[in-house]
């Protein structure tokens, strides 16, 4: 293993002190002769010196790194969120440490603690943990935090919310307006605020429009586990569709908690020889990029993932620079993206 080059190695080869090397490499105002400065920079380049940013942060107490914690990088929704965060962070001179909690609340807590121990003063988190005691304690100790995607009740921090309940209502009302009265719901476990809100929106719309809620058409997974070799939501969509198709009476439309689940639903329907949307319509939630690439293109609820990431990062960095002095709560709104996966039932209109 190659030895990590330090300022001591540079000082030895340049025949000067480590203090002088440190002043040159840190762009200190301390006067250093031009020829010596050039010599130090040349030696540093020859030795392929990479500065120890952690050590520098410990000395200056000035971290230019933020942490991001998401439940799963396998869902393109979160990949787009992270891209938005990175674009803003880079434009403002910050680095991003990305942590994937693999849908595990305990791993999420470990990441939060580790980021704080590494003196990362700002964290953006989509939290899946039901116990926010640790986050609250670290915020009291000086951690700057922005919660997004998942609402965290009682947390003393800025949050960017999305109106999932309204999105669920809009999706089902859209299906009802297309003539559907037999509408199923397929989801991962209702362990997150976003899924619970979407589910309540589903029931609200059916109830408000006087449409019967058939419990056997509500297929919600009992457990959730991340598998590095496959996408959980996609395969959950497949498994829940298999259970739904065992019912004596089938729905005319299926509303899914997210687009990846919808892709699993569409895959299983096709496998079973069921035509979309002629026999069963499918409605998604998120509007990830792949939604327009599948056949038929997926009608879905748009959630501004990339913009949410940009907004969260700007809010965190503004807080760090003291441009924002109080907590901010932002509620983003859904809209319907109409494509080809939902049919009109003429006889019901």
C-alpha positions in Angstrom: 0.0 0.0 0.0 1.3 3.4 -1.0 2.1 5.8 1.8 -0.2 8.8 2.1 1.8 12.0 1.3 1.8 14.6 4.1 3.2 18.1 4.5 6.2 16.5 6.3 7.2 14.8 3.1 6.8 18.0 1.1 8.8 19.9 3.7 11.6 17.3 3.6 11.9 17.4 -0.2 11.6 21.2 -0.4 14.2 21.6 2.4 11.9 23.8 4.5 9.7 23.7 7.6 6.3 22.1 7.8 4.9 25.4 9.0 6.0 27.1 5.8 4.5 24.3 3.7 1.2 24.6 5.6 1.1 28.4 5.0 1.7 28.0 1.3 -0.8 25.2 0.8 -3.5 26.9 2.8 -3.0 30.2 1.0 -2.1 32.0 4.2 -1.4 35.7 4.1 1.9 35.0 6.0 4.8 36.2 3.8 6.7 33.5 2.0 9.4 34.2 -0.7 8.1 33.7 -4.2 10.8 31.2 -5.2 10.2 29.1 -2.1 6.4 29.2 -2.6 6.8 28.0 -6.2 9.2 25.3 -5.1 6.7 24.0 -2.5 3.8 24.0 -4.9 6.0 22.1 -7.5 7.0 19.5 -4.9 3.4 19.1 -3.8 2.4 18.5 -7.4 5.2 16.0 -8.0 4.3 14.0 -4.9 0.6 14.1 -5.9 -0.3 15.6 -2.5 -4.0 15.5 -1.5 -4.9 17.7 1.5 -6.4 16.1 4.6 -9.7 17.9 4.7 -10.9 16.3 7.9 -7.8 17.5 9.7 -8.2 21.0 8.3 -11.8 21.1 9.4 -10.8 20.0 12.9 -8.3 22.9 13.1 -10.5 25.6 11.6 -14.0 24.3 12.7 -15.1 25.2 9.2 -16.7 22.3 7.4 -17.6 22.6 3.7 -19.2 19.2 3.7 -22.9 18.4 4.1 -24.5 15.0 4.7 -27.5 13.6 2.9 -29.4 10.5 4.2 -32.0 8.8 2.0 -33.9 5.5 2.4 -32.9 3.9 -0.9 -30.7 4.9 -3.8 -32.4 2.1 -5.9 -35.5 4.2 -6.3 -34.9 6.8 -9.1 -37.0 9.3 -7.2 -34.3 9.6 -4.5 -31.5 9.6 -7.2 -33.1 12.7 -8.7 -33.4 14.3 -5.3 -29.7 13.8 -4.6 -28.9 15.2 -8.0 -30.7 18.4 -7.2 -28.8 18.6 -3.9 -25.4 18.0 -5.5 -26.0 20.6 -8.2 -26.6 23.3 -5.6 -23.9 22.1 -3.3 -21.2 22.2 -6.0 -22.3 25.6 -7.2 -21.9 27.0 -3.7 -18.6 25.3 -3.0 -19.8 22.4 -0.8 -19.2 18.7 -0.9 -21.8 16.0 -0.3 -21.5 12.8 1.7 -24.3 10.5 0.7 -25.7 7.9 3.1 -28.1 5.2 2.0 -30.0 3.9 5.0 -31.3 0.8 3.1 -34.8 1.4 4.6 -33.3 0.6 8.1 -34.1 3.1 10.9 -31.2 1.8 13.0 -28.8 2.3 10.1 -30.2 5.8 9.6 -29.5 6.7 13.3 -25.9 5.4 12.9 -25.4 7.6 9.9 -26.8 10.6 11.6 -24.4 10.1 14.6 -21.4 9.4 12.3 -22.0 12.6 10.3 -22.2 14.6 13.5 -19.0 13.0 14.9 -17.2 13.9 11.6 -18.2 17.5 12.3 -20.5 17.7 9.3 -22.6 20.6 10.5 -25.4 20.3 8.0 -27.5 17.3 7.2 -30.4 16.8 4.8 -32.5 13.8 5.7 -35.5 11.8 4.4 -36.1 10.1 7.7 -37.9 6.8 8.0 -37.4 6.5 11.8 -40.4 6.7 14.1 -38.1 7.8 17.0 -36.5 11.2 16.4 -34.9 11.6 19.8 -31.4 11.4 18.5 -32.0 14.0 15.8 -33.5 16.3 18.4 -30.5 15.9 20.7 -28.0 16.6 17.9 -30.0 19.7 16.8 -29.7 21.0 20.4 -25.9 20.4 20.2 -25.6 22.5 17.0 -26.5 20.2 14.1 -28.1 22.2 11.3 -30.8 20.0 9.7 -33.3 20.1 6.9 -35.9 17.3 6.7 -37.5 16.7 3.4 -39.8 14.2 1.6 -41.0 12.7 5.0 -42.7 14.9 7.5 -41.1 14.7 11.0 -43.4 15.9 13.7 -42.1 18.0 16.6 -38.6 18.5 15.1 -36.9 21.9 15.6 -35.7 22.2 12.1 -36.7 23.5 8.6 -38.8 21.0 6.6 -39.9 20.7 3.0 -43.1 18.8 2.8 -45.2 17.4 -0.1 -49.0 17.2 0.1 -49.2 13.4 -0.3 -52.8 13.3 0.9 -53.9 15.8 -1.7 -51.9 13.8 -4.3 -53.7 10.5 -3.4 -57.0 12.3 -3.5 -56.3 13.8 -6.9 -55.2 10.4 -8.4 -58.3 8.6 -7.3 -60.6 11.5 -8.3 -59.0 11.4 -11.7 -59.8 7.7 -12.0 -63.4 8.3 -10.9 -63.8 11.0 -13.4 -62.7 8.5 -16.1 -65.6 6.3 -15.1 -63.8 3.9 -12.7 -65.6 2.8 -9.6 -63.6 -0.4 -8.8 -60.3 1.1 -7.7 -57.6 -0.9 -5.9 -54.6 0.4 -3.9 -51.2 -1.2 -3.8 -48.5 -0.1 -1.5 -45.4 -0.8 0.6 -46.0 -0.9 4.4 -47.7 2.3 5.7 -44.7 2.9 8.0 -43.9 6.3 6.5 -45.9 9.5 6.8 -45.9 9.9 3.0 -47.5 6.5 2.4 -50.1 6.9 5.1 -51.1 10.3 3.7 -51.4 8.9 0.2 -53.5 6.1 1.5 -55.8 8.5 3.4 -56.1 10.5 0.2 -57.2 7.4 -1.6 -60.0 6.6 0.9 -61.0 10.3 1.2 -61.7 10.5 -2.6 -63.7 7.3 -2.7 -65.7 8.3 0.3 -66.4 11.9 -0.9 -67.6 10.6 -4.3 -69.7 7.8 -2.8 -67.7 5.0 -4.2 -67.6 1.7 -2.2 -64.3 0.9 -0.6 -63.6 -2.8 -1.1 -61.0 -3.8 1.5 -59.8 -6.9 -0.5 -58.7 -4.5 -3.2 -56.3 -2.8 -0.8 -53.0 -4.7 -0.9 -50.4 -3.4 1.5 -47.2 -5.3 2.1 -46.6 -6.5 5.6 -42.8 -5.9 5.7 -40.2 -4.0 3.8 -36.6 -5.1 3.3 -33.9 -3.7 1.0 -32.1 -6.1 -1.3 -29.0 -4.9 -3.0 -29.7 -7.2 -6.0 -33.3 -6.0 -6.8 -35.6 -3.0 -6.4 -37.9 -3.5 -3.5 -40.8 -1.4 -4.8 -40.8 -3.1 -8.2 -40.9 -6.6 -6.8 -43.5 -5.6 -4.1 -45.7 -4.4 -6.9 -45.4 -7.8 -8.6 -46.2 -9.7 -5.3 -49.1 -7.5 -4.4 -50.6 -7.8 -7.9 -50.4 -11.6 -7.7 -52.5 -11.4 -4.5 -54.9 -9.0 -6.0 -55.5 -11.2 -9.1 -56.5 -14.0 -6.8 -59.7 -12.2 -5.8 -63.0 -13.3 -7.2 -63.8 -9.8 -8.5 -61.1 -7.6 -10.1 -60.8 -3.9 -10.1 -60.8 -1.8 -13.3 -58.0 0.4 -12.0 -55.0 0.2 -9.6 -53.6 3.2 -7.8 -50.0 2.6 -6.7 -48.1 4.4 -3.9 -45.2 5.2 -6.2 -44.1 4.7 -9.8 -41.7 1.8 -9.1 -44.5 -0.1 -7.5 -46.6 0.8 -10.6 -44.0 -0.7 -12.9 -44.1 -4.0 -10.9 -47.9 -4.0 -11.2 -47.7 -3.4 -15.0 -45.1 -6.2 -15.3 -47.3 -8.7 -13.5 -50.4 -7.7 -15.4 -48.6 -8.2 -18.7 -47.2 -11.6 -17.5 -50.8 -12.6 -16.7 -51.9 -11.5 -20.1 -54.0 -8.6 -18.9 -54.0 -5.6 -21.2 -53.2 -2.1 -19.9 -55.4 0.0 -19.9 -58.0 -1.9 -21.8 -58.7 -4.4 -19.0 -57.1 -2.7 -16.0 -55.8 0.8 -15.7 -52.7 1.7 -13.7 -52.0 5.0 -11.9 -48.6 5.9 -10.4 -47.2 8.5 -8.0 -43.9 10.5 -8.3 -43.5 11.0 -12.1 -39.9 9.6 -12.2 -38.2 9.8 -15.5 -38.9 6.1 -16.4 -42.7 6.8 -16.2 -42.7 8.0 -19.8 -40.4 5.2 -21.1 -42.6 2.2 -20.2 -45.4 0.8 -22.4 -48.0 2.2 -22.1 -46.5 5.4 -20.6 -47.6 5.8 -17.0 -50.2 8.3 -15.9 -49.0 9.5 -12.5 -48.9 12.3 -9.9 -45.9 14.5 -10.2 -43.7 15.2 -7.3 -40.9 17.8 -7.9 -38.0 15.5 -6.8 -35.1 17.4 -8.4 -36.5 20.8 -7.4 -37.1 19.5 -3.9 -33.5 18.5 -3.6 -32.3 21.9 -4.9 -34.7 23.7 -2.5 -33.5 21.6 0.5 -29.9 22.2 -0.2 -30.3 26.0 -0.7 -32.3 26.1 2.5 -29.6 24.3 4.5 -26.7 26.3 3.1 -28.7 29.6 3.7 -29.1 28.4 7.3 -25.4 27.7 7.6 -24.5 31.2 6.2 -27.1 32.8 8.6 -29.2 34.1 5.6 -32.1 32.1 7.2 -32.4 32.6 11.0 -35.7 30.8 11.7 -37.1 27.4 10.7 -38.9 27.3 7.4 -41.8 25.0 6.4 -42.6 24.6 2.8 -45.5 22.6 1.3 -45.1 21.5 -2.3 -48.2 20.7 -4.3 -49.0 17.7 -6.6 -50.3 17.7 -10.2 -51.5 15.1 -12.6 -49.4 14.0 -15.5 -51.7 12.3 -18.0 -50.3 9.6 -20.3 -51.7 6.4 -21.7 -52.1 3.9 -18.8 -55.7 4.9 -17.8 -58.7 4.1 -19.9 -62.2 5.7 -20.0 -65.1 3.5 -19.0 -67.8 4.9 -21.2 -70.7 3.0 -19.7 -70.0 4.5 -16.3 -70.0 8.1 -17.5 
